[in-house]
Every structure is written in structure tokens, then in C-alpha cells.
Amino acid sequence: MVWFFLRRSPESDDQTVRLLSGIVLIIAKELNWHLFLARWVYISMNNSLHTLWYQPVFSNLLENRAENAAIVGFGVIHISANLAGISFWQCPILAATGIPCPGCGLTRATMQLLHGDLIPSLQTHAFAPIFFTALILMCLVLVLPRSMTQKIISSVRQLEIRNGITAWVLFSLMFYWAIRLIA
């Protein structure tokens, strides 16, 4: 409004800019806009991260029988072939970049786990028991009756929503991968 009451000349434009800047600063100081903005940004980002972190991902995968069956089928074939001495899958990320991916070593560690060698399995890849447990859970959801499957999926969903377990596992896997790359 101040803009319209001033005379239009180069001097008045400069004065107007200074006057408006001063008014905005006074209002910002009085109303603590910078604190309000900082809080709003923090809260909105925090809510987005919270929503993302506690989103049920694994339980949704368990509910989708086609995706679940495809992952279980590939996992069982892959582990069985490696147990039989047939290695048909090399890590494409390692082959392309020379840097191991976060999952490099999981197959060997799972095979060690299946042979009952827990300590060597954990030394090869610390997440092998977690991923093997997830694979077993996915197999159970495929073969158990629908009533039992719904209870399992509901329990997993509650765990994901309450604790964000899937996000924690994936975050920990990335941290573990970074430590392995550095060491």
C-alpha cells in the first residue's frame, strides 16, 4: 500500500524499497516469522520423513501374492543352485562399477547359514539371518492357509507401523555397507 502513496521517481523507488524492507523486517521481528518458518519447515519435513519411515512396505509385499511368489521363487532357485555348485548370477553392480553392492555376500552367507555355520555366515554378511528369516516368512505366507497368513501380515504391518522395522533394517544395511566399503 505504501507503494501507491509515494511519488513515482527514481528517488522515491529507492526510498520505497528501503521503507518496505524496513516494514517487512519490523513485522518479521514482531511476529518471529523466521522461527515460524523454521518450525513449519521442520514439522513438515519431520512429518514426511515420519510417514515414509513408518510406512508398511514388507507387509504390502507379503499381501501381493504374485510379487511374493516371484521373489520367493527366484530366491529359492538361486540359493538351491548355489548349494548345488551352480553359480549363474554375478552381482551386476560389482561387475559394472567394481564396487560391491549392499547385498554382495548374502548368497554365500545364506549358504553358510544353511550349513549351520552361524559365525562364518555373520562374518561374510551380518544381514544374512535377517534376509533368510524374511525369505522363510515369505514362503510361509505363500503356503499357509489364508486365515494364518492374514494374522502374520497383520503382525508384520503393526511392527512396521509401530517401530519402522523395515526402514531400520534398510538404513542399517546401508550403514553396514558404508562401513564395509571404508574398512
TORDO-802367 format. One record per atom (N, C-alpha, C): residue in three letters; x, y, z. Coordinates in steps of 0.2 Angstrom, whole numbers, padded with zeros to 4 digits, always signed. Each point is the difference from the previous one (the first is absolute). Example, Ala and Ser with C-alpha at 12.3 -4.5 7.8 and 13.67 -1.06 7.14 Angstrom:
2
ALA+0066-0028+0039
ALA-0004+0006+0000
ALA+0004+0006+0000
SER-0002+0005-0004
SER+0004+0006+0001
SER-0004+0005+0003
//
This chain:
183
MET+0004-0006+0000
MET-0004+0006+0000
MET+0004+0006+0000
VAL+0006+0000+0004
VAL+0004+0006+0000
VAL+0003+0002-0007
TRP+0000-0005-0004
TRP+0003+0001-0007
TRP-0004+0005-0004
PHE-0007-0001+0001
PHE-0004+0004-0004
PHE-0001+0008+0002
PHE+0002+0001+0007
PHE-0001+0006+0002
PHE+0007+0005-0001
LEU+0005-0004-0002
LEU+0006+0004-0001
LEU+0000+0003-0008
ARG+0004+0005-0001
ARG+0001+0003-0006
ARG+0004-0005-0004
ARG-0001-0001-0007
ARG+0004-0005-0004
ARG+0006+0004-0003
SER+0006-0001+0003
SER+0006+0003-0003
SER+0005-0005+0002
PRO+0006+0001-0003
PRO+0006-0005+0002
PRO+0001+0001+0008
GLU+0000+0006+0003
GLU+0001+0001+0007
GLU-0005-0003+0004
SER-0006+0001-0002
SER-0006-0003+0004
SER+0000-0008-0001
ASP+0002-0003-0006
ASP+0001-0007+0000
ASP+0005-0003+0005
ASP+0006+0004+0001
ASP+0005-0002+0004
ASP-0003+0000+0007
GLN-0003+0006+0002
GLN-0003+0001+0006
GLN-0005-0005+0002
THR-0004-0002-0005
THR-0006-0005+0001
THR+0003-0007+0002
VAL+0006-0002-0004
VAL+0003-0006+0001
VAL+0002+0000+0007
ARG+0004+0005+0002
ARG+0002+0000+0007
ARG-0005+0000+0005
LEU-0006+0004-0001
LEU-0005+0000+0005
LEU-0004-0007+0000
LEU-0001-0003-0005
LEU-0003-0006+0000
LEU+0004-0006+0003
SER+0007+0001-0001
SER+0004-0005+0003
SER+0000+0001+0008
GLY+0000+0006+0002
GLY+0000+0002+0007
GLY-0007-0003+0003
ILE-0005+0001-0004
ILE-0007-0002+0003
ILE+0000-0008+0000
VAL+0003-0003-0005
VAL+0000-0008+0000
VAL+0004-0002+0006
LEU+0006+0003+0001
LEU+0004-0002+0006
LEU-0003+0001+0007
ILE-0004+0006+0000
ILE-0003+0001+0007
ILE-0006-0005+0001
ILE-0003-0002-0005
ILE-0006-0005+0000
ILE+0003-0006+0002
ALA+0006-0002-0004
ALA+0003-0007+0002
ALA+0003+0000+0007
LYS+0003+0005+0002
LYS+0002+0000+0007
LYS-0006+0000+0005
GLU-0005+0003-0001
GLU-0006+0000+0004
GLU-0003-0007+0001
LEU-0001-0002-0006
LEU-0004-0007-0001
LEU+0005-0006+0000
ASN+0006+0001+0001
ASN+0005-0005+0000
ASN-0001-0005-0006
TRP-0001+0003-0006
TRP-0001-0004-0006
TRP+0006-0005-0001
HIS+0006+0002+0001
HIS+0005-0005-0001
HIS+0000-0006+0004
LEU-0003+0001+0006
LEU-0001-0006+0004
LEU-0006-0004-0002
PHE-0005+0004-0002
PHE-0006-0004-0003
PHE+0002-0004-0006
LEU+0004+0003-0004
LEU+0002-0003-0007
LEU+0004-0006+0002
ALA+0005+0001+0004
ALA+0004-0006+0002
ALA-0004-0006+0003
ARG-0004+0002+0005
ARG-0004-0005+0003
ARG-0005-0004-0005
TRP-0003+0004-0005
TRP-0004-0003-0005
TRP+0004-0004-0005
VAL+0006+0002-0002
VAL+0004-0004-0004
VAL+0002-0007+0004
TYR+0002+0001+0006
TYR+0002-0006+0004
TYR-0006-0005+0001
ILE-0006+0003+0002
ILE-0006-0004+0001
ILE-0002-0004-0007
SER+0000+0004-0005
SER-0002-0003-0006
SER+0005-0005-0003
MET+0006+0001+0001
MET+0005-0005-0002
MET+0000-0006+0005
ASN-0001+0001+0006
ASN+0000-0005+0005
ASN-0006-0004-0001
ASN-0006+0003-0002
ASN-0006-0004-0001
ASN+0001-0004-0006
SER+0003+0002-0006
SER+0002-0004-0006
SER+0004-0005+0002
LEU+0006+0001+0003
LEU+0004-0005+0002
LEU-0003-0006+0004
HIS-0004+0003+0005
HIS-0004-0005+0005
HIS-0004-0004-0004
THR-0004+0003-0005
THR-0005-0004-0004
THR+0004-0005-0004
LEU+0006+0002-0003
LEU+0004-0005-0004
LEU+0003-0005+0004
TRP+0003+0002+0006
TRP+0003-0005+0004
TRP-0004-0006+0002
TYR-0006+0002+0002
TYR-0005-0005+0003
TYR-0005-0003-0005
GLN+0001+0001-0006
GLN-0004-0003-0005
GLN+0001-0007+0000
PRO-0006-0004+0000
PRO+0001-0007-0001
PRO+0002-0002-0007
VAL+0006-0003-0001
VAL+0002-0002-0006
VAL+0000-0007-0001
PHE+0003-0004+0005
PHE+0001-0007+0000
PHE-0007-0003+0000
SER-0004+0002+0004
SER-0007-0003+0001
SER-0004+0001-0007
ASN+0001+0006-0003
ASN-0003+0000-0007
ASN+0003-0005-0005
LEU+0006-0001+0001
LEU+0003-0005-0005
LEU-0003-0007+0002
LEU-0001-0001+0006
LEU-0002-0007+0002
LEU-0008-0001-0002
GLU-0003+0006+0000
GLU-0007+0000-0003
GLU-0001-0002-0007
ASN+0005+0003-0004
ASN+0000-0001-0007
ASN+0003-0007-0002
ARG-0004-0005-0001
ARG+0002-0007-0001
ARG+0004-0001-0006
ALA-0001+0004-0005
ALA+0004-0001-0006
ALA+0007+0003+0001
GLU+0001+0005+0002
GLU+0006+0003+0002
GLU+0004-0004+0005
ASN-0004-0002+0005
ASN+0003-0005+0005
ASN+0003-0006-0003
ALA-0004-0003-0004
ALA+0001-0007-0003
ALA+0006+0001-0005
ALA+0001+0006-0004
ALA+0005+0001-0004
ALA+0007+0001+0004
ILE+0000+0003+0005
ILE+0006+0001+0004
ILE+0002-0006+0004
VAL-0005-0004+0003
VAL+0001-0006+0003
VAL+0003-0005-0005
GLY-0003-0001-0006
GLY+0002-0004-0005
GLY+0007+0001-0003
PHE+0002+0006-0001
PHE+0007+0002-0002
PHE+0005-0001+0006
GLY-0002+0001+0006
GLY+0004-0001+0006
GLY+0002-0007+0001
VAL-0006-0004+0000
VAL+0001-0007+0001
VAL+0004-0003-0006
ILE-0001+0001-0006
ILE+0004-0002-0006
ILE+0007+0002+0001
HIS+0001+0006+0001
HIS+0007+0003+0001
HIS+0004-0003+0005
ILE-0003-0001+0006
ILE+0004-0003+0006
ILE+0001-0008-0002
SER-0005-0003-0002
SER+0000-0007-0002
SER+0006-0001-0005
ALA+0000+0004-0005
ALA+0005-0001-0005
ALA+0007+0001+0003
ASN+0001+0005+0004
ASN+0006+0001+0003
ASN+0002-0006+0005
LEU-0005-0002+0003
LEU+0002-0006+0004
LEU+0002-0006-0004
ALA-0003-0001-0006
ALA+0002-0005-0004
ALA+0007+0001-0004
GLY+0002+0006+0001
GLY+0007+0002-0003
GLY-0001+0003-0007
ILE-0006+0002-0001
ILE-0001+0004-0007
ILE-0001+0007+0002
SER+0004+0004-0002
SER+0000+0008+0001
SER-0002+0003-0007
PHE-0006+0002-0001
PHE-0002+0003-0006
PHE-0001+0008+0001
TRP+0001+0003+0006
TRP-0001+0007+0001
TRP+0006+0003+0003
GLN+0003+0005-0003
GLN+0005+0004+0002
GLN-0003+0007+0002
CYS+0002+0003+0005
CYS-0003+0007+0001
CYS+0002+0005-0006
PRO-0006+0002-0003
PRO+0001+0005-0005
PRO+0003+0007+0002
ILE-0001+0002+0006
ILE+0003+0006+0002
ILE+0007-0001+0001
LEU+0002-0006+0003
LEU+0008-0001+0001
LEU+0003-0001-0007
ALA-0003-0003-0004
ALA+0002-0001-0007
ALA+0001+0007-0004
ALA-0005+0004+0001
ALA+0000+0006-0004
ALA+0005+0006+0003
THR+0000+0000+0007
THR+0003+0006+0003
THR+0007-0003+0004
GLY+0000-0006+0002
GLY+0006-0002+0004
GLY-0001+0001+0007
ILE-0006+0003+0002
ILE-0002+0001+0007
ILE-0005-0005+0002
PRO+0000-0004+0005
PRO-0005-0005+0002
PRO-0006+0004+0003
CYS-0006-0003-0002
CYS-0006+0003+0002
CYS-0002-0002+0007
PRO-0005+0003+0003
PRO-0001-0002+0007
PRO-0002-0007+0001
GLY-0002-0004-0005
GLY-0002-0007+0001
GLY+0006-0005-0002
CYS+0005+0003-0002
CYS+0006-0004-0002
CYS+0002-0005+0006
GLY+0000-0006-0001
GLY+0002-0005+0005
GLY-0006-0003+0004
LEU-0006+0002-0002
LEU-0006-0003+0003
LEU-0001-0007-0002
THR+0001-0002-0006
THR-0001-0007-0002
THR+0005-0004+0004
ARG+0006+0002+0000
ARG+0005-0005+0003
ARG-0001+0000+0008
ALA-0002+0006+0003
ALA-0002-0001+0007
ALA-0006-0004+0001
THR-0005+0000-0004
THR-0006-0004+0000
THR+0002-0007+0000
MET+0004-0002-0005
MET+0002-0007-0001
MET+0004-0002+0006
GLN+0004+0004+0003
GLN+0003-0002+0007
GLN-0005-0001+0005
LEU-0005+0005+0000
LEU-0005-0001+0005
LEU-0004-0006+0000
LEU-0001-0002-0007
LEU-0004-0007-0001
LEU+0005-0006+0002
HIS+0006+0001+0000
HIS+0005-0005+0002
HIS+0001+0000+0007
GLY-0003+0004+0004
GLY+0000+0001+0007
GLY+0006+0004+0003
ASP+0004+0003-0005
ASP+0005+0004+0002
ASP-0002+0007+0002
LEU-0002+0002+0006
LEU-0003+0006+0001
LEU+0006+0006+0000
ILE+0005-0002+0004
ILE+0005+0005+0001
ILE+0004+0002-0007
PRO+0002-0005-0004
PRO+0002+0002-0007
PRO-0005+0004-0004
SER-0006-0002+0001
SER-0006+0003-0004
SER+0000+0008+0002
LEU+0000+0001+0006
LEU+0000+0007+0003
LEU+0006+0004-0002
GLN+0006-0004-0001
GLN+0006+0004-0002
GLN+0000+0001-0008
THR-0004-0004-0003
THR+0000+0001-0008
THR-0005+0006-0001
HIS-0006+0000+0003
HIS-0005+0005+0000
HIS-0004+0000+0006
ALA+0000+0005+0004
ALA-0004+0000+0006
ALA-0007+0000-0001
PHE-0003+0002-0006
PHE-0007+0000-0001
PHE-0003-0006-0003
ALA+0004-0006+0000
ALA-0002-0006-0003
ALA-0006-0003+0004
PRO+0001+0000+0007
PRO-0006-0003+0004
PRO-0007+0004-0001
ILE+0001+0007-0001
ILE-0006+0004+0000
ILE-0003-0002-0007
PHE+0004+0000-0005
PHE-0003-0001-0007
PHE-0003-0007-0001
PHE+0004-0005+0003
PHE-0003-0007+0000
PHE-0006+0000+0004
THR-0001+0003+0005
THR-0006+0000+0004
THR-0006+0003-0004
ALA+0002+0005-0003
ALA-0005+0003-0005
ALA-0002-0004-0005
LEU+0004-0004-0003
LEU-0001-0005-0006
LEU-0005-0005+0003
ILE+0002-0003+0006
ILE-0004-0005+0003
ILE-0007+0003+0001
LEU-0001+0006+0003
LEU-0006+0003+0001
LEU-0004+0000-0006
MET+0003+0002-0005
MET-0003+0001-0007
MET-0003-0007-0002
CYS+0004-0005+0001
CYS-0002-0007-0002
CYS-0006-0002+0004
LEU+0000+0001+0006
LEU-0005-0002+0005
LEU-0007+0004-0003
VAL+0001+0006-0001
VAL-0006+0004-0003
VAL-0003-0004-0006
LEU+0004-0002-0004
LEU-0002-0003-0006
LEU-0004-0007+0001
VAL+0003-0004+0005
VAL-0003-0007+0001
VAL-0005-0001+0005
LEU+0000+0005+0005
LEU-0005-0001+0005
LEU-0007+0002-0002
PRO-0005-0002+0004
PRO-0007+0002-0002
PRO-0001+0007+0001
ARG-0005+0003-0003
ARG-0001+0007-0001
ARG-0001+0003+0008
SER-0003-0003+0004
SER-0002+0002+0007
SER+0007+0002+0004
MET+0005-0005-0001
MET+0006+0001+0003
MET+0004+0005-0003
THR+0000+0000-0007
THR+0004+0005-0003
THR-0002+0007+0002
GLN-0007+0001+0000
GLN-0002+0007+0002
GLN+0002+0002+0007
LYS+0001-0005+0005
LYS+0002+0002+0006
LYS+0008+0002+0000
ILE+0004-0004-0004
ILE+0007+0001-0001
ILE+0001+0007-0003
ILE-0004+0002-0005
ILE+0000+0006-0004
ILE-0002+0006+0005
SER-0005-0001+0004
SER-0002+0005+0004
SER+0005+0001+0006
SER+0003-0005+0002
SER+0006+0001+0005
SER+0006+0004-0003
VAL+0002-0002-0006
VAL+0005+0003-0003
VAL-0002+0008-0001
ARG-0006+0001-0002
ARG-0002+0007-0002
ARG+0000+0004+0007
GLN-0002-0003+0005
GLN+0000+0004+0007
GLN+0007+0001+0002
LEU+0004-0005-0001
LEU+0008+0001+0001
LEU+0003+0006-0004
GLU-0002+0000-0006
GLU+0003+0005-0005
GLU-0003+0007+0002
ILE-0007+0001+0002
ILE-0003+0006+0001
ILE+0003+0002+0007
ARG+0000-0004+0005
ARG+0002+0002+0007
ARG+0008+0001+0000
ASN+0004-0004-0003
ASN+0007+0001+0001
ASN+0004+0002-0006
GLY-0003+0000-0006
GLY+0004+0001-0006
GLY+0005-0005-0001
ILE-0001-0006+0001
ILE+0005-0005+0000
ILE+0003-0001-0007
THR-0004+0000-0005
THR+0003+0000-0007
THR+0005+0005-0002
ALA-0002+0006+0002
ALA+0004+0006-0001
ALA+0006+0000+0004
TRP+0000-0003+0006
TRP+0006-0001+0004
TRP+0005-0005-0003
VAL-0003-0005-0002
VAL+0004-0006-0003
VAL+0003+0003-0006
LEU-0003+0004-0005
LEU+0003+0002-0006
LEU+0005+0006+0002
PHE-0002+0004+0005
PHE+0005+0005+0002
PHE+0006-0003+0003
SER+0000-0005+0004
SER+0005-0004+0003
SER+0004-0003-0006
LEU-0003-0003-0005
LEU+0003-0003-0005
LEU+0005+0005-0004
MET-0003+0006-0001
MET+0004+0005-0004
MET+0006+0002+0005
PHE-0001+0001+0006
PHE+0005+0002+0005
PHE+0006-0006+0000
TYR-0002-0006+0000
TYR+0004-0006+0000
TYR+0004+0000-0006
TRP-0003+0001-0006
TRP+0003+0000-0006
TRP+0005+0006-0001
ALA-0001+0006+0003
ALA+0005+0005+0000
ALA+0006-0002+0004
ILE-0001-0003+0006
ILE+0005-0002+0005
ILE+0004-0005-0004
ARG-0003-0005-0004
ARG+0004-0005-0003
ARG+0004+0003-0006
LEU-0002+0005-0003
LEU+0003+0004-0005
LEU+0006+0003+0002
ILE+0000+0003+0006
ILE+0005+0004+0003
ILE+0005-0005+0003
ALA-0002-0005+0003
ALA+0005-0005+0003
ALA+0004-0004-0005
//
